[in-house]
């Protein structure tokens, strides 16, 4: 499997880029968001990738962040969501916005993407709700996860204290389960810290 490409941007198109690595040009499908994040032609870049394998094709898809790649994997795991629809969703929504939409079961936000109707949007938010806890938001967000409510800030607080994303998410989830969904930020952080220390 090709995990990433580090090379020069040779060219970009409407839905793809060509990344040159050691004299070889890799055609990489990409979302509009990823294409916009790439530097101009001739400059160095790092693109996270996913290799799609079918009966009669090999296709490389590229992402500006590992979080976007992780979302692509989750989205294409939903029945009725192929690579094209997943890239359309990732073109319309940033990973953290997508996390919030799924956690809030906000199908209208997901349906803003081209090719996503109300029924498919509902299936996406329903099927992915339990899986969102493990999706990172990328380096800019310190790899934090996005649960619902005050727990967003509680997870962020634990991450700032040096906890790993999985530890922070698990501790806050346990604290929220004990205190209830309406718990305040201070109470959540205090209890999450006690649970993480055990």
mmCIF file of the C-alpha atoms, coordinates in Angstrom:
data_MODEL
# 
_entry.id   MODEL 
# 
loop_
_atom_site.group_PDB 
_atom_site.id 
_atom_site.type_symbol 
_atom_site.label_atom_id 
_atom_site.label_alt_id 
_atom_site.label_comp_id 
_atom_site.label_asym_id 
_atom_site.label_entity_id 
_atom_site.label_seq_id 
_atom_site.pdbx_PDB_ins_code 
_atom_site.Cartn_x 
_atom_site.Cartn_y 
_atom_site.Cartn_z 
_atom_site.occupancy 
_atom_site.B_iso_or_equiv 
_atom_site.pdbx_formal_charge 
_atom_site.auth_seq_id 
_atom_site.auth_comp_id 
_atom_site.auth_asym_id 
_atom_site.auth_atom_id 
_atom_site.pdbx_PDB_model_num 
ATOM 1   C CA . UNK A 1 1   ? 0.000   0.000  0.000   1.00 0.00 ? 1   UNK A CA 1 
ATOM 2   C CA . UNK A 1 2   ? 1.181   3.542  -0.743  1.00 0.00 ? 2   UNK A CA 1 
ATOM 3   C CA . UNK A 1 3   ? 0.700   5.592  2.448   1.00 0.00 ? 3   UNK A CA 1 
ATOM 4   C CA . UNK A 1 4   ? 1.875   8.940  1.112   1.00 0.00 ? 4   UNK A CA 1 
ATOM 5   C CA . UNK A 1 5   ? 3.734   10.665 -1.681  1.00 0.00 ? 5   UNK A CA 1 
ATOM 6   C CA . UNK A 1 6   ? 6.447   13.241 -1.043  1.00 0.00 ? 6   UNK A CA 1 
ATOM 7   C CA . UNK A 1 7   ? 7.551   15.053 -4.152  1.00 0.00 ? 7   UNK A CA 1 
ATOM 8   C CA . UNK A 1 8   ? 6.810   17.962 -6.461  1.00 0.00 ? 8   UNK A CA 1 
ATOM 9   C CA . UNK A 1 9   ? 3.455   19.121 -7.767  1.00 0.00 ? 9   UNK A CA 1 
ATOM 10  C CA . UNK A 1 10  ? 3.739   18.564 -11.525 1.00 0.00 ? 10  UNK A CA 1 
ATOM 11  C CA . UNK A 1 11  ? 0.218   19.758 -12.379 1.00 0.00 ? 11  UNK A CA 1 
ATOM 12  C CA . UNK A 1 12  ? -3.348  19.934 -11.100 1.00 0.00 ? 12  UNK A CA 1 
ATOM 13  C CA . UNK A 1 13  ? -6.728  19.432 -12.758 1.00 0.00 ? 13  UNK A CA 1 
ATOM 14  C CA . UNK A 1 14  ? -10.372 19.756 -11.742 1.00 0.00 ? 14  UNK A CA 1 
ATOM 15  C CA . UNK A 1 15  ? -10.363 16.529 -9.707  1.00 0.00 ? 15  UNK A CA 1 
ATOM 16  C CA . UNK A 1 16  ? -6.746  15.372 -9.643  1.00 0.00 ? 16  UNK A CA 1 
ATOM 17  C CA . UNK A 1 17  ? -3.106  16.286 -9.305  1.00 0.00 ? 17  UNK A CA 1 
ATOM 18  C CA . UNK A 1 18  ? 0.088   14.789 -10.701 1.00 0.00 ? 18  UNK A CA 1 
ATOM 19  C CA . UNK A 1 19  ? 2.763   14.395 -8.040  1.00 0.00 ? 19  UNK A CA 1 
ATOM 20  C CA . UNK A 1 20  ? 6.278   13.703 -9.298  1.00 0.00 ? 20  UNK A CA 1 
ATOM 21  C CA . UNK A 1 21  ? 8.348   11.439 -7.058  1.00 0.00 ? 21  UNK A CA 1 
ATOM 22  C CA . UNK A 1 22  ? 11.856  10.457 -8.195  1.00 0.00 ? 22  UNK A CA 1 
ATOM 23  C CA . UNK A 1 23  ? 11.009  11.089 -11.827 1.00 0.00 ? 23  UNK A CA 1 
ATOM 24  C CA . UNK A 1 24  ? 7.673   9.210  -11.755 1.00 0.00 ? 24  UNK A CA 1 
ATOM 25  C CA . UNK A 1 25  ? 4.422   11.151 -12.091 1.00 0.00 ? 25  UNK A CA 1 
ATOM 26  C CA . UNK A 1 26  ? 1.595   9.758  -9.933  1.00 0.00 ? 26  UNK A CA 1 
ATOM 27  C CA . UNK A 1 27  ? -1.941  10.688 -10.977 1.00 0.00 ? 27  UNK A CA 1 
ATOM 28  C CA . UNK A 1 28  ? -3.810  11.280 -7.722  1.00 0.00 ? 28  UNK A CA 1 
ATOM 29  C CA . UNK A 1 29  ? -7.557  11.900 -7.477  1.00 0.00 ? 29  UNK A CA 1 
ATOM 30  C CA . UNK A 1 30  ? -8.399  14.507 -4.848  1.00 0.00 ? 30  UNK A CA 1 
ATOM 31  C CA . UNK A 1 31  ? -11.121 16.625 -3.278  1.00 0.00 ? 31  UNK A CA 1 
ATOM 32  C CA . UNK A 1 32  ? -11.393 20.308 -4.135  1.00 0.00 ? 32  UNK A CA 1 
ATOM 33  C CA . UNK A 1 33  ? -10.199 21.062 -0.591  1.00 0.00 ? 33  UNK A CA 1 
ATOM 34  C CA . UNK A 1 34  ? -7.014  19.023 -1.038  1.00 0.00 ? 34  UNK A CA 1 
ATOM 35  C CA . UNK A 1 35  ? -6.327  20.528 -4.463  1.00 0.00 ? 35  UNK A CA 1 
ATOM 36  C CA . UNK A 1 36  ? -6.698  24.020 -2.997  1.00 0.00 ? 36  UNK A CA 1 
ATOM 37  C CA . UNK A 1 37  ? -4.225  23.143 -0.232  1.00 0.00 ? 37  UNK A CA 1 
ATOM 38  C CA . UNK A 1 38  ? -1.516  22.014 -2.649  1.00 0.00 ? 38  UNK A CA 1 
ATOM 39  C CA . UNK A 1 39  ? 1.325   24.434 -3.424  1.00 0.00 ? 39  UNK A CA 1 
ATOM 40  C CA . UNK A 1 40  ? 1.831   25.742 -6.985  1.00 0.00 ? 40  UNK A CA 1 
ATOM 41  C CA . UNK A 1 41  ? 3.331   23.506 -9.684  1.00 0.00 ? 41  UNK A CA 1 
ATOM 42  C CA . UNK A 1 42  ? 7.020   22.864 -9.178  1.00 0.00 ? 42  UNK A CA 1 
ATOM 43  C CA . UNK A 1 43  ? 6.905   23.124 -5.391  1.00 0.00 ? 43  UNK A CA 1 
ATOM 44  C CA . UNK A 1 44  ? 7.347   20.309 -2.865  1.00 0.00 ? 44  UNK A CA 1 
ATOM 45  C CA . UNK A 1 45  ? 4.372   18.658 -1.189  1.00 0.00 ? 45  UNK A CA 1 
ATOM 46  C CA . UNK A 1 46  ? 3.338   15.700 0.948   1.00 0.00 ? 46  UNK A CA 1 
ATOM 47  C CA . UNK A 1 47  ? 0.083   13.979 0.026   1.00 0.00 ? 47  UNK A CA 1 
ATOM 48  C CA . UNK A 1 48  ? -1.488  11.236 2.154   1.00 0.00 ? 48  UNK A CA 1 
ATOM 49  C CA . UNK A 1 49  ? -2.884  8.538  -0.114  1.00 0.00 ? 49  UNK A CA 1 
ATOM 50  C CA . UNK A 1 50  ? -5.310  5.653  -0.367  1.00 0.00 ? 50  UNK A CA 1 
ATOM 51  C CA . UNK A 1 51  ? -4.915  3.035  -3.100  1.00 0.00 ? 51  UNK A CA 1 
ATOM 52  C CA . UNK A 1 52  ? -8.229  1.824  -4.530  1.00 0.00 ? 52  UNK A CA 1 
ATOM 53  C CA . UNK A 1 53  ? -8.116  -1.587 -6.179  1.00 0.00 ? 53  UNK A CA 1 
ATOM 54  C CA . UNK A 1 54  ? -10.873 -2.923 -8.420  1.00 0.00 ? 54  UNK A CA 1 
ATOM 55  C CA . UNK A 1 55  ? -11.186 -5.772 -10.894 1.00 0.00 ? 55  UNK A CA 1 
ATOM 56  C CA . UNK A 1 56  ? -9.961  -3.644 -13.764 1.00 0.00 ? 56  UNK A CA 1 
ATOM 57  C CA . UNK A 1 57  ? -8.362  -0.577 -12.160 1.00 0.00 ? 57  UNK A CA 1 
ATOM 58  C CA . UNK A 1 58  ? -5.866  0.799  -9.681  1.00 0.00 ? 58  UNK A CA 1 
ATOM 59  C CA . UNK A 1 59  ? -6.591  4.351  -8.525  1.00 0.00 ? 59  UNK A CA 1 
ATOM 60  C CA . UNK A 1 60  ? -4.633  6.528  -6.152  1.00 0.00 ? 60  UNK A CA 1 
ATOM 61  C CA . UNK A 1 61  ? -6.548  9.117  -4.123  1.00 0.00 ? 61  UNK A CA 1 
ATOM 62  C CA . UNK A 1 62  ? -4.696  11.889 -2.292  1.00 0.00 ? 62  UNK A CA 1 
ATOM 63  C CA . UNK A 1 63  ? -5.470  13.975 0.785   1.00 0.00 ? 63  UNK A CA 1 
ATOM 64  C CA . UNK A 1 64  ? -4.006  17.096 2.358   1.00 0.00 ? 64  UNK A CA 1 
ATOM 65  C CA . UNK A 1 65  ? -4.244  15.538 5.826   1.00 0.00 ? 65  UNK A CA 1 
ATOM 66  C CA . UNK A 1 66  ? -4.384  12.137 7.470   1.00 0.00 ? 66  UNK A CA 1 
ATOM 67  C CA . UNK A 1 67  ? -7.736  13.136 8.972   1.00 0.00 ? 67  UNK A CA 1 
ATOM 68  C CA . UNK A 1 68  ? -9.219  13.645 5.512   1.00 0.00 ? 68  UNK A CA 1 
ATOM 69  C CA . UNK A 1 69  ? -7.892  10.229 4.451   1.00 0.00 ? 69  UNK A CA 1 
ATOM 70  C CA . UNK A 1 70  ? -9.411  8.619  7.555   1.00 0.00 ? 70  UNK A CA 1 
ATOM 71  C CA . UNK A 1 71  ? -12.767 10.199 6.743   1.00 0.00 ? 71  UNK A CA 1 
ATOM 72  C CA . UNK A 1 72  ? -12.522 8.943  3.173   1.00 0.00 ? 72  UNK A CA 1 
ATOM 73  C CA . UNK A 1 73  ? -12.075 5.399  4.518   1.00 0.00 ? 73  UNK A CA 1 
ATOM 74  C CA . UNK A 1 74  ? -15.063 5.775  6.838   1.00 0.00 ? 74  UNK A CA 1 
ATOM 75  C CA . UNK A 1 75  ? -17.292 7.298  4.178   1.00 0.00 ? 75  UNK A CA 1 
ATOM 76  C CA . UNK A 1 76  ? -16.517 4.658  1.555   1.00 0.00 ? 76  UNK A CA 1 
ATOM 77  C CA . UNK A 1 77  ? -17.419 2.020  4.149   1.00 0.00 ? 77  UNK A CA 1 
ATOM 78  C CA . UNK A 1 78  ? -21.026 3.235  4.056   1.00 0.00 ? 78  UNK A CA 1 
ATOM 79  C CA . UNK A 1 79  ? -23.245 1.430  1.544   1.00 0.00 ? 79  UNK A CA 1 
ATOM 80  C CA . UNK A 1 80  ? -23.904 3.651  -1.467  1.00 0.00 ? 80  UNK A CA 1 
ATOM 81  C CA . UNK A 1 81  ? -20.860 5.878  -0.916  1.00 0.00 ? 81  UNK A CA 1 
ATOM 82  C CA . UNK A 1 82  ? -18.158 5.378  -3.530  1.00 0.00 ? 82  UNK A CA 1 
ATOM 83  C CA . UNK A 1 83  ? -14.913 7.251  -3.974  1.00 0.00 ? 83  UNK A CA 1 
ATOM 84  C CA . UNK A 1 84  ? -16.534 10.002 -6.066  1.00 0.00 ? 84  UNK A CA 1 
ATOM 85  C CA . UNK A 1 85  ? -19.256 10.751 -3.491  1.00 0.00 ? 85  UNK A CA 1 
ATOM 86  C CA . UNK A 1 86  ? -16.773 10.579 -0.601  1.00 0.00 ? 86  UNK A CA 1 
ATOM 87  C CA . UNK A 1 87  ? -14.540 13.138 -2.350  1.00 0.00 ? 87  UNK A CA 1 
ATOM 88  C CA . UNK A 1 88  ? -17.574 15.350 -3.001  1.00 0.00 ? 88  UNK A CA 1 
ATOM 89  C CA . UNK A 1 89  ? -18.397 15.278 0.721   1.00 0.00 ? 89  UNK A CA 1 
ATOM 90  C CA . UNK A 1 90  ? -14.787 16.060 1.628   1.00 0.00 ? 90  UNK A CA 1 
ATOM 91  C CA . UNK A 1 91  ? -14.827 18.914 -0.900  1.00 0.00 ? 91  UNK A CA 1 
ATOM 92  C CA . UNK A 1 92  ? -17.878 20.413 0.819   1.00 0.00 ? 92  UNK A CA 1 
ATOM 93  C CA . UNK A 1 93  ? -16.940 19.784 4.467   1.00 0.00 ? 93  UNK A CA 1 
ATOM 94  C CA . UNK A 1 94  ? -13.730 19.936 6.470   1.00 0.00 ? 94  UNK A CA 1 
ATOM 95  C CA . UNK A 1 95  ? -13.056 16.844 8.638   1.00 0.00 ? 95  UNK A CA 1 
ATOM 96  C CA . UNK A 1 96  ? -13.952 18.634 11.887  1.00 0.00 ? 96  UNK A CA 1 
ATOM 97  C CA . UNK A 1 97  ? -17.219 19.947 10.386  1.00 0.00 ? 97  UNK A CA 1 
ATOM 98  C CA . UNK A 1 98  ? -18.022 16.441 9.204   1.00 0.00 ? 98  UNK A CA 1 
ATOM 99  C CA . UNK A 1 99  ? -17.318 15.066 12.692  1.00 0.00 ? 99  UNK A CA 1 
ATOM 100 C CA . UNK A 1 100 ? -19.660 17.587 14.259  1.00 0.00 ? 100 UNK A CA 1 
ATOM 101 C CA . UNK A 1 101 ? -22.379 16.882 11.687  1.00 0.00 ? 101 UNK A CA 1 
ATOM 102 C CA . UNK A 1 102 ? -22.194 13.130 12.293  1.00 0.00 ? 102 UNK A CA 1 
ATOM 103 C CA . UNK A 1 103 ? -22.122 13.451 16.084  1.00 0.00 ? 103 UNK A CA 1 
ATOM 104 C CA . UNK A 1 104 ? -25.096 15.831 15.972  1.00 0.00 ? 104 UNK A CA 1 
ATOM 105 C CA . UNK A 1 105 ? -26.872 13.594 13.406  1.00 0.00 ? 105 UNK A CA 1 
ATOM 106 C CA . UNK A 1 106 ? -27.096 16.678 11.167  1.00 0.00 ? 106 UNK A CA 1 
ATOM 107 C CA . UNK A 1 107 ? -27.976 15.085 7.837   1.00 0.00 ? 107 UNK A CA 1 
ATOM 108 C CA . UNK A 1 108 ? -28.762 18.464 6.234   1.00 0.00 ? 108 UNK A CA 1 
ATOM 109 C CA . UNK A 1 109 ? -25.114 19.519 6.523   1.00 0.00 ? 109 UNK A CA 1 
ATOM 110 C CA . UNK A 1 110 ? -23.898 16.276 4.920   1.00 0.00 ? 110 UNK A CA 1 
ATOM 111 C CA . UNK A 1 111 ? -26.514 16.611 2.168   1.00 0.00 ? 111 UNK A CA 1 
ATOM 112 C CA . UNK A 1 112 ? -24.885 19.895 1.038   1.00 0.00 ? 112 UNK A CA 1 
ATOM 113 C CA . UNK A 1 113 ? -22.315 17.839 -0.872  1.00 0.00 ? 113 UNK A CA 1 
ATOM 114 C CA . UNK A 1 114 ? -22.937 17.189 -4.574  1.00 0.00 ? 114 UNK A CA 1 
ATOM 115 C CA . UNK A 1 115 ? -24.465 13.780 -5.196  1.00 0.00 ? 115 UNK A CA 1 
ATOM 116 C CA . UNK A 1 116 ? -25.676 13.283 -1.618  1.00 0.00 ? 116 UNK A CA 1 
ATOM 117 C CA . UNK A 1 117 ? -29.431 13.113 -1.232  1.00 0.00 ? 117 UNK A CA 1 
ATOM 118 C CA . UNK A 1 118 ? -31.384 13.157 2.055   1.00 0.00 ? 118 UNK A CA 1 
ATOM 119 C CA . UNK A 1 119 ? -31.586 9.353  2.347   1.00 0.00 ? 119 UNK A CA 1 
ATOM 120 C CA . UNK A 1 120 ? -27.871 8.843  1.777   1.00 0.00 ? 120 UNK A CA 1 
ATOM 121 C CA . UNK A 1 121 ? -27.027 11.673 4.171   1.00 0.00 ? 121 UNK A CA 1 
ATOM 122 C CA . UNK A 1 122 ? -29.213 10.056 6.825   1.00 0.00 ? 122 UNK A CA 1 
ATOM 123 C CA . UNK A 1 123 ? -27.500 6.701  6.305   1.00 0.00 ? 123 UNK A CA 1 
ATOM 124 C CA . UNK A 1 124 ? -24.062 8.305  6.571   1.00 0.00 ? 124 UNK A CA 1 
ATOM 125 C CA . UNK A 1 125 ? -24.734 10.091 9.868   1.00 0.00 ? 125 UNK A CA 1 
ATOM 126 C CA . UNK A 1 126 ? -26.518 7.050  11.325  1.00 0.00 ? 126 UNK A CA 1 
ATOM 127 C CA . UNK A 1 127 ? -23.876 4.475  10.383  1.00 0.00 ? 127 UNK A CA 1 
ATOM 128 C CA . UNK A 1 128 ? -20.870 6.610  11.301  1.00 0.00 ? 128 UNK A CA 1 
ATOM 129 C CA . UNK A 1 129 ? -22.053 8.020  14.630  1.00 0.00 ? 129 UNK A CA 1 
ATOM 130 C CA . UNK A 1 130 ? -20.395 5.261  16.687  1.00 0.00 ? 130 UNK A CA 1 
ATOM 131 C CA . UNK A 1 131 ? -17.205 5.389  14.611  1.00 0.00 ? 131 UNK A CA 1 
ATOM 132 C CA . UNK A 1 132 ? -16.469 9.104  14.772  1.00 0.00 ? 132 UNK A CA 1 
ATOM 133 C CA . UNK A 1 133 ? -14.766 8.985  18.176  1.00 0.00 ? 133 UNK A CA 1 
ATOM 134 C CA . UNK A 1 134 ? -11.588 7.621  16.644  1.00 0.00 ? 134 UNK A CA 1 
ATOM 135 C CA . UNK A 1 135 ? -11.270 10.053 13.746  1.00 0.00 ? 135 UNK A CA 1 
ATOM 136 C CA . UNK A 1 136 ? -8.538  12.633 14.144  1.00 0.00 ? 136 UNK A CA 1 
ATOM 137 C CA . UNK A 1 137 ? -8.884  16.218 12.997  1.00 0.00 ? 137 UNK A CA 1 
ATOM 138 C CA . UNK A 1 138 ? -5.355  16.483 11.700  1.00 0.00 ? 138 UNK A CA 1 
ATOM 139 C CA . UNK A 1 139 ? -2.223  18.164 13.006  1.00 0.00 ? 139 UNK A CA 1 
ATOM 140 C CA . UNK A 1 140 ? -3.741  21.636 13.093  1.00 0.00 ? 140 UNK A CA 1 
ATOM 141 C CA . UNK A 1 141 ? -6.218  20.434 15.713  1.00 0.00 ? 141 UNK A CA 1 
ATOM 142 C CA . UNK A 1 142 ? -3.577  18.519 17.679  1.00 0.00 ? 142 UNK A CA 1 
ATOM 143 C CA . UNK A 1 143 ? -5.194  15.277 16.543  1.00 0.00 ? 143 UNK A CA 1 
ATOM 144 C CA . UNK A 1 144 ? -8.137  15.799 18.851  1.00 0.00 ? 144 UNK A CA 1 
ATOM 145 C CA . UNK A 1 145 ? -11.411 13.986 18.360  1.00 0.00 ? 145 UNK A CA 1 
ATOM 146 C CA . UNK A 1 146 ? -14.770 15.716 18.302  1.00 0.00 ? 146 UNK A CA 1 
ATOM 147 C CA . UNK A 1 147 ? -17.438 14.342 20.590  1.00 0.00 ? 147 UNK A CA 1 
ATOM 148 C CA . UNK A 1 148 ? -20.647 16.281 21.180  1.00 0.00 ? 148 UNK A CA 1 
ATOM 149 C CA . UNK A 1 149 ? -21.375 19.061 23.684  1.00 0.00 ? 149 UNK A CA 1 
ATOM 150 C CA . UNK A 1 150 ? -18.982 20.357 26.346  1.00 0.00 ? 150 UNK A CA 1 
ATOM 151 C CA . UNK A 1 151 ? -16.888 17.231 25.889  1.00 0.00 ? 151 UNK A CA 1 
ATOM 152 C CA . UNK A 1 152 ? -15.260 18.864 22.820  1.00 0.00 ? 152 UNK A CA 1 
ATOM 153 C CA . UNK A 1 153 ? -13.558 21.384 25.088  1.00 0.00 ? 153 UNK A CA 1 
ATOM 154 C CA . UNK A 1 154 ? -12.861 18.745 27.741  1.00 0.00 ? 154 UNK A CA 1 
ATOM 155 C CA . UNK A 1 155 ? -11.004 16.555 25.237  1.00 0.00 ? 155 UNK A CA 1 
ATOM 156 C CA . UNK A 1 156 ? -9.074  19.604 24.047  1.00 0.00 ? 156 UNK A CA 1 
ATOM 157 C CA . UNK A 1 157 ? -8.098  20.435 27.638  1.00 0.00 ? 157 UNK A CA 1 
ATOM 158 C CA . UNK A 1 158 ? -6.740  16.925 28.205  1.00 0.00 ? 158 UNK A CA 1 
ATOM 159 C CA . UNK A 1 159 ? -4.827  17.026 24.928  1.00 0.00 ? 159 UNK A CA 1 
ATOM 160 C CA . UNK A 1 160 ? -3.238  20.305 25.995  1.00 0.00 ? 160 UNK A CA 1 
ATOM 161 C CA . UNK A 1 161 ? -2.127  18.566 29.196  1.00 0.00 ? 161 UNK A CA 1 
ATOM 162 C CA . UNK A 1 162 ? -0.269  15.970 27.138  1.00 0.00 ? 162 UNK A CA 1 
ATOM 163 C CA . UNK A 1 163 ? -2.738  13.077 26.993  1.00 0.00 ? 163 UNK A CA 1 
ATOM 164 C CA . UNK A 1 164 ? -2.895  11.018 23.797  1.00 0.00 ? 164 UNK A CA 1 
ATOM 165 C CA . UNK A 1 165 ? -6.084  11.495 21.701  1.00 0.00 ? 165 UNK A CA 1 
ATOM 166 C CA . UNK A 1 166 ? -7.438  8.009  22.469  1.00 0.00 ? 166 UNK A CA 1 
ATOM 167 C CA . UNK A 1 167 ? -6.803  8.438  26.213  1.00 0.00 ? 167 UNK A CA 1 
ATOM 168 C CA . UNK A 1 168 ? -8.398  11.880 26.296  1.00 0.00 ? 168 UNK A CA 1 
ATOM 169 C CA . UNK A 1 169 ? -11.444 10.744 24.341  1.00 0.00 ? 169 UNK A CA 1 
ATOM 170 C CA . UNK A 1 170 ? -11.962 7.624  26.492  1.00 0.00 ? 170 UNK A CA 1 
ATOM 171 C CA . UNK A 1 171 ? -11.567 9.531  29.771  1.00 0.00 ? 171 UNK A CA 1 
ATOM 172 C CA . UNK A 1 172 ? -14.005 12.267 28.737  1.00 0.00 ? 172 UNK A CA 1 
ATOM 173 C CA . UNK A 1 173 ? -16.513 9.695  27.444  1.00 0.00 ? 173 UNK A CA 1 
ATOM 174 C CA . UNK A 1 174 ? -16.362 7.827  30.773  1.00 0.00 ? 174 UNK A CA 1 
ATOM 175 C CA . UNK A 1 175 ? -16.773 11.077 32.710  1.00 0.00 ? 175 UNK A CA 1 
ATOM 176 C CA . UNK A 1 176 ? -19.689 12.168 30.553  1.00 0.00 ? 176 UNK A CA 1 
ATOM 177 C CA . UNK A 1 177 ? -21.373 8.792  31.001  1.00 0.00 ? 177 UNK A CA 1 
ATOM 178 C CA . UNK A 1 178 ? -21.127 9.172  34.788  1.00 0.00 ? 178 UNK A CA 1 
ATOM 179 C CA . UNK A 1 179 ? -22.118 12.844 34.962  1.00 0.00 ? 179 UNK A CA 1 
ATOM 180 C CA . UNK A 1 180 ? -24.648 12.932 32.130  1.00 0.00 ? 180 UNK A CA 1 
ATOM 181 C CA . UNK A 1 181 ? -24.712 14.806 28.814  1.00 0.00 ? 181 UNK A CA 1 
ATOM 182 C CA . UNK A 1 182 ? -25.583 18.127 30.483  1.00 0.00 ? 182 UNK A CA 1 
ATOM 183 C CA . UNK A 1 183 ? -22.410 18.171 32.603  1.00 0.00 ? 183 UNK A CA 1 
ATOM 184 C CA . UNK A 1 184 ? -20.424 21.399 32.671  1.00 0.00 ? 184 UNK A CA 1 
ATOM 185 C CA . UNK A 1 185 ? -16.896 21.719 31.316  1.00 0.00 ? 185 UNK A CA 1 
ATOM 186 C CA . UNK A 1 186 ? -15.176 22.066 34.714  1.00 0.00 ? 186 UNK A CA 1 
ATOM 187 C CA . UNK A 1 187 ? -16.853 18.979 36.160  1.00 0.00 ? 187 UNK A CA 1 
ATOM 188 C CA . UNK A 1 188 ? -16.119 16.979 33.022  1.00 0.00 ? 188 UNK A CA 1 
ATOM 189 C CA . UNK A 1 189 ? -12.427 17.887 32.993  1.00 0.00 ? 189 UNK A CA 1 
ATOM 190 C CA . UNK A 1 190 ? -11.980 17.177 36.729  1.00 0.00 ? 190 UNK A CA 1 
ATOM 191 C CA . UNK A 1 191 ? -13.624 13.744 36.533  1.00 0.00 ? 191 UNK A CA 1 
ATOM 192 C CA . UNK A 1 192 ? -11.895 12.895 33.223  1.00 0.00 ? 192 UNK A CA 1 
ATOM 193 C CA . UNK A 1 193 ? -8.519  13.682 34.803  1.00 0.00 ? 193 UNK A CA 1 
ATOM 194 C CA . UNK A 1 194 ? -9.281  11.372 37.730  1.00 0.00 ? 194 UNK A CA 1 
ATOM 195 C CA . UNK A 1 195 ? -10.375 8.596  35.377  1.00 0.00 ? 195 UNK A CA 1 
ATOM 196 C CA . UNK A 1 196 ? -7.329  9.039  33.115  1.00 0.00 ? 196 UNK A CA 1 
ATOM 197 C CA . UNK A 1 197 ? -5.007  8.861  36.142  1.00 0.00 ? 197 UNK A CA 1 
ATOM 198 C CA . UNK A 1 198 ? -6.316  5.416  37.203  1.00 0.00 ? 198 UNK A CA 1 
# 
